[in-house]
Amino acid sequence: MGGAQLVLIADDFTGANDTGVQFSKRGLRTVVVTDSAQMARASQECDVLVIDTETRLAKADAAYEKVLQVSKLLRGSTALVWNGCTRRLGVC
């Protein structure tokens, strides 16, 4: 994966857009994707890539698996940030 300087993983569409717009307001080309198949192409066209995993209401094990799969596709990205409901996953 190249191009994008920052990649964020969001747990829902609202959070993905709310986070993405903050970067866009500061002049960074920002793209939000809802399908991991779009990630490679989209990352070439932006500074910030936000990936909506739709895991907020998922069971913890299903959310973990989805985020893990997306993370594997992102190996080599400059920076990766998880913007999710971590309490549901028992992280905090």
KAZIWO-V190948 format. One record per pair of residues at least 12 apart in sequence whose ideal C-beta (glycine too) atoms are under 8 Angstrom apart, sorted by the first residue. I is the first residue (numbers start at 0). J is the second residue. Records with the same first field share a line. If there is no record, write none. Layout:
# KAZIWO-V190948
I->J  J
This chain:
# KAZIWO-V190948
0->38  39  42  72  73  74  75  76
1->42  43  75
2->42  43  44  45  48
3->30  41  42  45  46  47  48  76  77
4->46  47  77  78
5->22  46  47  48  77  78  80
6->42  47  48  49  50  73  76  77  78  79  80
7->19  47  48  49  50  79  80  81  82
8->50  52  66  69  70  79  80  81  82  83
9->49  50  51  52  82  83
10->51  52  53  54  55  62  82  83  84
11->51  53  54  55
12->31  33  51  53
14->51  55  82  83
15->31  33  49  50  51  82
16->31  49
18->49  82
19->31  47  49
22->46  47
23->47
27->45  46  47
28->44  45  46  47
29->45  46  47  48  49
30->42  44  45  47  48  49
31->49  50  51
32->48  49  50  51
33->51  53
35->50  68  69  72
38->50  69  72  73
39->72
42->76
50->69
52->65  66  69  83
53->65
54->66  83  84
55->83  84  87
59->87  88  89
62->83  87  88
63->88
66->81  83
